[in-house]
Amino acid sequence: MSGTSVAENPAGRAVGALVIVAALAALLFWLDPEGLYPWIKALHVIAVISWMAGMLYLPRLFVYHAEAEIGSDKAETFKVMERRLLRAIINPAMMATWILGLWLAWRGFQFSGGWLHAKLGLVVALSGVHGYLSASVRRFAQDQNVKASRHWRIVNEIPTVLMILIVILVVVKPF
């Protein structure tokens, strides 16, 4: 990588995060703690709420950042806010959501049920939106955003729609 550390390389960070998620998930599946199902479910709900809070807030920051003049104090403040939100809240919450959610799907439902498969598909889509927002944080940090604030207003609605569909599937279990 010619002098670039893993911490400075987004692909390296992504691979590292996936390795950590896989290791923690494997540990949770291997331990299979008895009697912890309600606690894991509660932690999963907390992680989902945290992930969604960040996923709803980050595009809103992009709306204002896109309207700020490049190099201004305002733009630089948005860069810090976006980076911290992503790294300190959104990324860890997504990892916890996936680890705990997969364990719950396995332990509680043996990965069966059409509603569960549909929900997992929507969570994969939400993870894709997460990836798009992560890449956008990097573009904004490098002053390379080419999207107008209107684009970010529309993107802001995507996690909301996915969340509504996921909650309906979990609560109603229509199939």
VOFI-64355 format. One line per field, with one value per residue: residue in three letters; residue number from 0; y, z, x negated of N, C-alpha, C in turn. Coordinates in nm, 4 decimals. Example, Ala and Ser with C-alpha at 12.3 -4.5 7.8 and 13.67 -1.06 7.14 Angstrom:
2
residuo = c(ala  ser)
num = c(0  1)
n.north = c(-0.5690  -0.2250)
n.up = c(0.7800  0.7080)
n.east = c(-1.3190  -1.2850)
ca.north = c(-0.4500  -0.1060)
ca.up = c(0.7800  0.7140)
ca.east = c(-1.2300  -1.3670)
c.north = c(-0.3300  0.0030)
c.up = c(0.7800  0.7870)
c.east = c(-1.3200  -1.2900)
This chain:
175
residuo = c(met  ser  gly  thr  ser  val  ala  glu  asn  pro  ala  gly  arg  ala  val  gly  ala  leu  val  ile  val  ala  ala  leu  ala  ala  leu  leu  phe  trp  leu  asp  pro  glu  gly  leu  tyr  pro  trp  ile  lys  ala  leu  his  val  ile  ala  val  ile  ser  trp  met  ala  gly  met  leu  tyr  leu  pro  arg  leu  phe  val  tyr  his  ala  glu  ala  glu  ile  gly  ser  asp  lys  ala  glu  thr  phe  lys  val  met  glu  arg  arg  leu  leu  arg  ala  ile  ile  asn  pro  ala  met  met  ala  thr  trp  ile  leu  gly  leu  trp  leu  ala  trp  arg  gly  phe  gln  phe  ser  gly  gly  trp  leu  his  ala  lys  leu  gly  leu  val  val  ala  leu  ser  gly  val  his  gly  tyr  leu  ser  ala  ser  val  arg  arg  phe  ala  gln  asp  gln  asn  val  lys  ala  ser  arg  his  trp  arg  ile  val  asn  glu  ile  pro  thr  val  leu  met  ile  leu  ile  val  ile  leu  val  val  val  lys  pro  phe)
num = c(0  1  2  3  4  5  6  7  8  9  10  11  12  13  14  15  16  17  18  19  20  21  22  23  24  25  26  27  28  29  30  31  32  33  34  35  36  37  38  39  40  41  42  43  44  45  46  47  48  49  50  51  52  53  54  55  56  57  58  59  60  61  62  63  64  65  66  67  68  69  70  71  72  73  74  75  76  77  78  79  80  81  82  83  84  85  86  87  88  89  90  91  92  93  94  95  96  97  98  99  100  101  102  103  104  105  106  107  108  109  110  111  112  113  114  115  116  117  118  119  120  121  122  123  124  125  126  127  128  129  130  131  132  133  134  135  136  137  138  139  140  141  142  143  144  145  146  147  148  149  150  151  152  153  154  155  156  157  158  159  160  161  162  163  164  165  166  167  168  169  170  171  172  173  174)
n.north = c(-0.1200  0.1145  0.2956  0.3701  0.3400  0.0915  0.2201  0.4551  0.3730  0.3225  0.0798  -0.1095  -0.0585  -0.1333  -0.4084  -0.4898  -0.4258  -0.6040  -0.8475  -0.8296  -0.8200  -1.0723  -1.2403  -1.1754  -1.2485  -1.5239  -1.6028  -1.5446  -1.7219  -1.9616  -1.9678  -1.9559  -1.8572  -1.9657  -1.8536  -1.5885  -1.4773  -1.2749  -1.0565  -1.0250  -0.9641  -0.7190  -0.5657  -0.5756  -0.4262  -0.1759  -0.1277  -0.1148  0.1125  0.3078  0.2875  0.3606  0.6220  0.7537  0.7033  0.8501  1.1061  1.1662  1.2068  1.4429  1.6180  1.6254  1.7668  2.0316  2.0627  2.0447  2.2862  2.4638  2.6785  2.5656  2.5006  2.6824  2.7746  2.6604  2.4435  2.2906  2.2251  2.0622  1.8452  1.7314  1.6642  1.4780  1.2735  1.1889  1.1080  0.8928  0.7153  0.6826  0.6226  0.5274  0.3199  0.1298  0.0695  -0.0467  -0.2785  -0.4107  -0.4445  -0.6244  -0.8505  -0.9248  -0.9467  -1.1540  -1.3648  -1.3755  -1.4402  -1.6915  -1.8334  -1.7902  -1.8366  -2.0135  -1.9214  -1.9267  -1.8597  -1.6550  -1.3803  -1.3186  -1.3612  -1.1663  -0.9410  -0.9571  -0.9136  -0.6462  -0.5303  -0.5775  -0.4061  -0.1625  -0.1632  -0.1293  0.1351  0.2518  0.2030  0.3688  0.6191  0.6233  0.6320  0.8787  1.0470  1.0384  1.1603  1.4193  1.4977  1.5280  1.7421  1.6824  1.6464  1.6229  1.6340  1.7929  1.9729  1.8981  1.6347  1.5065  1.5506  1.3825  1.1338  1.1171  1.0186  0.7500  0.5627  0.5868  0.4822  0.2166  0.1394  0.1534  -0.0517  -0.2734  -0.2784  -0.3300  -0.5885  -0.7297  -0.6984  -0.7613  -0.9918  -1.0927  -1.3093)
n.up = c(0.0000  -0.0227  0.1958  0.3086  0.5858  0.7396  0.8825  0.7404  0.5026  0.3409  0.2337  0.3664  0.6298  0.6081  0.5500  0.7834  0.9709  0.8881  0.9462  1.2243  1.2872  1.1896  1.3553  1.6131  1.5778  1.5261  1.7751  1.9428  1.8345  1.8837  2.1642  2.2399  2.4514  2.7110  2.8140  2.7626  2.5597  2.5749  2.6623  2.4598  2.2556  2.3487  2.3431  2.0694  1.9735  2.0841  1.9463  1.6830  1.7015  1.7529  1.5200  1.3260  1.4090  1.3491  1.0717  0.9855  1.0555  0.9368  0.6454  0.6619  0.7698  0.5459  0.3697  0.4663  0.4602  0.1876  0.1063  0.2202  0.1882  0.0314  0.2262  0.4205  0.7684  0.8567  0.6753  0.7415  1.0046  0.9640  0.8396  1.0525  1.2255  1.0670  1.0253  1.2914  1.3723  1.1963  1.2549  1.5378  1.6122  1.4014  1.2500  1.4585  1.5669  1.3497  1.3141  1.5594  1.5368  1.3196  1.4162  1.6549  1.5531  1.3604  1.5297  1.6800  1.4747  1.4076  1.6551  1.7478  1.5306  1.3535  1.1079  0.9477  0.7719  0.5675  0.6121  0.7630  0.5836  0.3946  0.5572  0.6182  0.3618  0.3268  0.5296  0.4302  0.2106  0.3507  0.4647  0.2359  0.1730  0.3922  0.3246  0.0988  0.2185  0.3845  0.1957  0.0940  0.3095  0.3005  0.0493  0.0954  0.2942  0.1433  -0.0063  -0.2400  -0.3032  -0.5305  -0.5386  -0.5116  -0.2506  -0.2655  -0.3614  -0.1317  0.0430  -0.0627  -0.0434  0.2310  0.2923  0.2269  0.4278  0.6123  0.4815  0.4415  0.7105  0.8029  0.6499  0.7428  1.0173  0.9987  0.8860  1.0974  1.3150  1.2189  1.0677  0.8008  0.6230)
n.east = c(-0.0819  -0.2077  -0.3037  -0.0600  0.1387  0.3531  0.5531  0.5853  0.6839  0.9789  1.0858  0.9332  1.0113  1.2786  1.2596  1.1303  1.3308  1.5314  1.4065  1.3914  1.6675  1.7460  1.5916  1.6906  1.9589  1.9274  1.8248  2.0449  2.2343  2.1044  2.0779  2.3485  2.5337  2.7461  3.0657  3.0189  3.1584  3.3756  3.2212  3.0339  3.2066  3.3073  3.0699  3.0268  3.2465  3.1813  2.9421  3.0415  3.2065  3.0124  2.8569  3.0463  3.1054  2.8658  2.8564  3.0701  2.9985  2.7484  2.7779  2.9246  2.7384  2.5752  2.7386  2.7230  2.4463  2.3908  2.4869  2.3157  2.0324  1.7390  1.4537  1.5235  1.5751  1.8098  1.8470  1.6217  1.6821  1.9072  1.7801  1.6354  1.8465  1.9888  1.7976  1.7483  2.0062  2.0490  1.8324  1.8385  2.1014  2.2859  2.1485  2.0561  2.3106  2.4430  2.2875  2.3344  2.6103  2.6275  2.4763  2.6144  2.8737  2.8522  2.7903  3.0270  3.2090  3.1198  3.1266  3.3879  3.5580  3.4464  3.3607  3.5889  3.8959  4.0870  4.1268  3.9022  3.6932  3.7562  3.7272  3.4516  3.3521  3.4289  3.2773  3.0241  3.0421  3.0629  2.8125  2.6645  2.7362  2.6165  2.3483  2.3300  2.3702  2.1463  1.9364  1.9992  1.9450  1.6679  1.6283  1.7317  1.5500  1.3235  1.3875  1.5307  1.7947  2.0602  2.3262  2.6431  2.8193  3.0848  3.0768  2.9764  3.1854  3.3783  3.2461  3.2432  3.4926  3.4937  3.3813  3.5901  3.8181  3.7315  3.7017  3.9698  4.0892  3.9408  4.0087  4.2837  4.2758  4.1510  4.3272  4.5910  4.5518  4.6336  4.6110)
ca.north = c(0.0000  0.2259  0.3943  0.3986  0.2465  0.0387  0.3210  0.5592  0.3084  0.2843  -0.0620  -0.1827  -0.0442  -0.2127  -0.5495  -0.5076  -0.4255  -0.7298  -0.9538  -0.8151  -0.8620  -1.2179  -1.3030  -1.1590  -1.3313  -1.6633  -1.6217  -1.5476  -1.8466  -2.0722  -1.9673  -1.9844  -1.8445  -1.9973  -1.7549  -1.4508  -1.4350  -1.1425  -0.9538  -1.0030  -0.8964  -0.5791  -0.5016  -0.5621  -0.3117  -0.0557  -0.1081  -0.0714  0.2522  0.3904  0.2858  0.4398  0.7637  0.8028  0.6956  0.9578  1.2351  1.1913  1.2756  1.5786  1.6954  1.6446  1.8736  2.1603  2.0667  2.0714  2.4284  2.5429  2.7109  2.4811  2.5656  2.7697  2.7145  2.5787  2.3194  2.2137  2.1723  1.9497  1.7325  1.6704  1.6046  1.3608  1.1681  1.1368  1.0370  0.7662  0.6255  0.6575  0.5764  0.4509  0.1945  0.0305  0.0282  -0.1402  -0.4066  -0.4749  -0.4845  -0.7456  -0.9631  -0.9655  -0.9860  -1.2868  -1.4618  -1.3878  -1.5110  -1.8316  -1.8924  -1.7813  -1.8743  -2.1028  -1.8551  -1.9675  -1.7665  -1.5600  -1.2446  -1.3012  -1.3494  -1.0330  -0.8448  -0.9607  -0.8454  -0.5009  -0.4894  -0.5723  -0.2799  -0.0546  -0.1673  -0.0674  0.2799  0.2839  0.2101  0.4897  0.7343  0.6190  0.6835  1.0214  1.1161  1.0541  1.2612  1.5510  1.5281  1.5668  1.8507  1.6280  1.6218  1.6840  1.6242  1.9106  1.9482  1.8282  1.4916  1.4571  1.5505  1.2600  1.0212  1.1170  0.9446  0.6069  0.4829  0.5899  0.3860  0.0827  0.1143  0.1266  -0.1852  -0.3713  -0.2868  -0.3996  -0.7309  -0.7871  -0.6971  -0.8252  -1.1228  -1.1215  -1.4380)
ca.up = c(0.0000  -0.0364  0.3025  0.3604  0.6921  0.7318  0.9366  0.6398  0.3835  0.3642  0.2043  0.4769  0.7464  0.5827  0.5664  0.9266  1.0388  0.8557  1.0215  1.3635  1.2929  1.1721  1.4756  1.7237  1.5469  1.5477  1.9194  1.9979  1.7901  1.9478  2.3062  2.2468  2.5931  2.7495  2.8972  2.7282  2.4433  2.5904  2.6744  2.3259  2.1813  2.3944  2.2880  1.9252  1.9538  2.1143  1.8341  1.5675  1.7242  1.7363  1.3778  1.2526  1.4443  1.2673  0.9297  0.9575  1.0803  0.8474  0.5209  0.6960  0.7758  0.4078  0.3102  0.5064  0.4162  0.0434  0.0885  0.2794  0.0983  0.0526  0.3006  0.5265  0.9024  0.8608  0.6029  0.8193  1.1199  0.9148  0.8164  1.1831  1.2736  0.9845  1.0538  1.4267  1.3721  1.1266  1.3230  1.6788  1.6349  1.2944  1.2199  1.5661  1.5824  1.2417  1.3431  1.6684  1.4819  1.2398  1.5004  1.7436  1.4713  1.3036  1.6387  1.7098  1.3636  1.4174  1.7821  1.7659  1.4142  1.2686  0.9771  0.8664  0.7645  0.4566  0.6646  0.8070  0.4636  0.3388  0.6482  0.5964  0.2343  0.3488  0.6109  0.3348  0.1364  0.4434  0.4752  0.1124  0.1920  0.4879  0.2467  0.0153  0.3069  0.4278  0.0839  0.0819  0.4140  0.2470  -0.0579  0.1582  0.3645  0.0415  -0.0835  -0.3725  -0.3203  -0.6513  -0.5265  -0.4560  -0.1258  -0.2992  -0.3659  0.0048  0.1015  -0.1116  0.0183  0.3714  0.3071  0.1995  0.5506  0.6755  0.4112  0.4748  0.8507  0.8132  0.5951  0.8329  1.1394  0.9633  0.8724  1.2281  1.4032  1.1580  1.0113  0.7074  0.5510)
ca.east = c(0.0000  -0.3007  -0.3035  0.0725  0.1748  0.4897  0.6444  0.6061  0.7365  1.1180  1.1069  0.8705  1.1002  1.3997  1.2229  1.1071  1.4608  1.5993  1.3393  1.4357  1.8081  1.7503  1.5352  1.7862  2.0763  1.8882  1.8151  2.1802  2.2971  2.0356  2.1136  2.4913  2.5699  2.8838  3.1338  2.9846  3.2364  3.4391  3.1177  2.9774  3.3124  3.3072  2.9495  3.0507  3.3376  3.1025  2.8497  3.1205  3.2465  2.8919  2.8218  3.1451  3.0884  2.7549  2.8915  3.1646  2.9338  2.6345  2.8167  2.9679  2.6143  2.5308  2.8203  2.6657  2.3074  2.3925  2.5185  2.2079  1.9213  1.6208  1.3464  1.5746  1.5790  1.9308  1.8193  1.5247  1.7554  1.9873  1.6896  1.6072  1.9718  2.0200  1.6999  1.7715  2.1338  2.0306  1.7383  1.8688  2.2382  2.3506  2.0770  2.0694  2.4502  2.4741  2.2221  2.4083  2.7399  2.6083  2.4331  2.7232  2.9879  2.8289  2.8026  3.1701  3.2727  3.0790  3.1712  3.5320  3.6387  3.3687  3.3565  3.7042  4.0081  4.0785  4.1132  3.7633  3.6108  3.7836  3.6654  3.3073  3.3277  3.4395  3.1622  2.9128  3.0603  3.0273  2.6662  2.6156  2.7511  2.5104  2.2240  2.3361  2.3490  2.0055  1.8559  2.0308  1.8684  1.5312  1.6301  1.7467  1.4246  1.2249  1.4509  1.5615  1.9375  2.1158  2.4720  2.7109  2.8907  3.2104  3.0438  2.9629  3.3200  3.4435  3.1750  3.2831  3.6182  3.4742  3.3788  3.7220  3.9042  3.6826  3.7334  4.1139  4.1136  3.8795  4.0899  4.4080  4.2446  4.1195  4.4440  4.7071  4.5111  4.7425  4.5942)
c.north = c(0.1251  0.3340  0.4288  0.2946  0.2015  0.1429  0.4302  0.5051  0.2629  0.1359  -0.1483  -0.1763  -0.1300  -0.3612  -0.5789  -0.5135  -0.5553  -0.8472  -0.9492  -0.8625  -1.0136  -1.2902  -1.2926  -1.2429  -1.4785  -1.6940  -1.6328  -1.6773  -1.9665  -2.0817  -2.0053  -1.9761  -1.8709  -1.8835  -1.6102  -1.3960  -1.2990  -1.0291  -0.9213  -0.9293  -0.7479  -0.5040  -0.4809  -0.4411  -0.1802  -0.0248  -0.0582  0.0750  0.3451  0.3999  0.3751  0.5891  0.8247  0.8065  0.8039  1.0958  1.2676  1.2563  1.4179  1.6684  1.7242  1.7554  2.0087  2.1736  2.1007  2.2188  2.5200  2.5652  2.6255  2.5626  2.6568  2.6969  2.6205  2.4429  2.2304  2.1526  2.0531  1.8270  1.6571  1.5979  1.4756  1.2445  1.1055  1.0584  0.8989  0.6692  0.5895  0.5995  0.4815  0.3178  0.0925  -0.0195  -0.0698  -0.2769  -0.4813  -0.5237  -0.6155  -0.8664  -1.0145  -1.0143  -1.1235  -1.3943  -1.4832  -1.4660  -1.6607  -1.8982  -1.8954  -1.8368  -1.9728  -2.0526  -1.8960  -1.8611  -1.6657  -1.4171  -1.2170  -1.2845  -1.2121  -0.9252  -0.8398  -0.8941  -0.6945  -0.4493  -0.4862  -0.4423  -0.1602  -0.0482  -0.1083  0.0842  0.3294  0.2977  0.3348  0.6144  0.7392  0.6743  0.8338  1.1033  1.1397  1.1602  1.4021  1.5919  1.5757  1.6804  1.8066  1.5945  1.6934  1.6832  1.7501  1.8728  1.8755  1.6765  1.4343  1.4582  1.4235  1.1369  1.0073  1.0331  0.7934  0.5242  0.4792  0.4866  0.2430  0.0459  0.0782  -0.0145  -0.2947  -0.3886  -0.3593  -0.5502  -0.7973  -0.7996  -0.7796  -0.9678  -1.1698  -1.2520  -1.5139)
c.up = c(0.0000  0.0689  0.3592  0.4654  0.6737  0.7803  0.8341  0.5135  0.4081  0.3377  0.3159  0.6032  0.7294  0.6026  0.7147  1.0049  1.0119  0.9310  1.1674  1.3788  1.2828  1.2969  1.5934  1.7017  1.5718  1.6971  1.9831  1.9593  1.8611  2.0953  2.3270  2.3903  2.6185  2.8338  2.8626  2.6121  2.4645  2.6026  2.5385  2.2397  2.2203  2.3382  2.1372  1.8976  1.9798  1.9987  1.7106  1.5825  1.7026  1.5897  1.2995  1.2847  1.3598  1.1197  0.8901  0.9702  0.9782  0.7153  0.5454  0.7105  0.6353  0.3376  0.3401  0.4594  0.2669  0.0139  0.1438  0.1782  0.1337  0.1227  0.4131  0.6608  0.9157  0.7937  0.6812  0.9434  1.0787  0.8911  0.9463  1.2342  1.1981  1.0160  1.1911  1.4360  1.3091  1.2086  1.4650  1.7026  1.5244  1.2685  1.3336  1.5832  1.4725  1.2696  1.4538  1.6201  1.4054  1.3266  1.5836  1.6643  1.4093  1.4110  1.6726  1.6004  1.3694  1.5394  1.7935  1.6523  1.3211  1.1237  0.8874  0.8721  0.6535  0.5026  0.7052  0.6879  0.3987  0.4253  0.6271  0.4641  0.2489  0.4341  0.5254  0.2543  0.2241  0.4622  0.3500  0.1183  0.2875  0.4140  0.1599  0.1010  0.3566  0.3197  0.0681  0.1891  0.3641  0.1370  -0.0005  0.2268  0.2682  -0.0474  -0.2261  -0.3898  -0.4454  -0.6476  -0.4614  -0.3271  -0.1504  -0.3038  -0.2241  0.0788  0.0611  -0.0462  0.1646  0.3941  0.2921  0.3281  0.6213  0.6133  0.4446  0.6185  0.8680  0.7644  0.6871  0.9579  1.1115  0.9521  1.0081  1.3158  1.3461  1.1105  0.9099  0.6287  0.6069)
c.east = c(-0.0854  -0.2840  -0.1674  0.1072  0.3189  0.5894  0.6764  0.6721  0.8804  1.1450  1.0483  0.9548  1.2244  1.3713  1.1998  1.2371  1.5356  1.5379  1.3839  1.5797  1.8176  1.6989  1.6320  1.9117  2.0446  1.8789  1.9536  2.2508  2.2351  2.0742  2.2596  2.5431  2.7188  2.9413  3.1025  3.0672  3.3027  3.3376  3.0560  3.0793  3.3181  3.1866  2.9630  3.1399  3.2636  3.0077  2.9239  3.1605  3.1271  2.8523  2.9174  3.1324  2.9769  2.7874  2.9913  3.0988  2.8244  2.6756  2.8656  2.8456  2.5623  2.6091  2.7561  2.5214  2.3000  2.4184  2.4096  2.0962  1.7999  1.5126  1.3933  1.5693  1.6978  1.9067  1.7230  1.5895  1.8403  1.9000  1.6623  1.7318  2.0032  1.9274  1.7260  1.9014  2.1176  1.9463  1.7792  2.0074  2.2860  2.2796  2.0866  2.2132  2.4901  2.4120  2.2967  2.5444  2.7266  2.5731  2.5501  2.8443  2.9713  2.8403  2.9500  3.2427  3.2411  3.1416  3.3231  3.6142  3.5686  3.3646  3.4740  3.8131  3.9874  4.0596  3.9683  3.6708  3.6301  3.7181  3.5144  3.2696  3.3325  3.3235  3.0358  2.9215  3.0225  2.8761  2.6017  2.6258  2.6427  2.3770  2.2178  2.3100  2.2048  1.9133  1.8783  1.9599  1.7260  1.5273  1.6439  1.6161  1.3167  1.2767  1.4831  1.7099  1.9871  2.2694  2.5280  2.7838  3.0227  3.1885  3.0413  3.0965  3.3955  3.3798  3.2152  3.4096  3.6002  3.4651  3.5149  3.8144  3.8616  3.7175  3.8808  4.1443  4.0591  3.9646  4.2213  4.3831  4.2213  4.2442  4.5600  4.6765  4.6156  4.7291  4.4772)
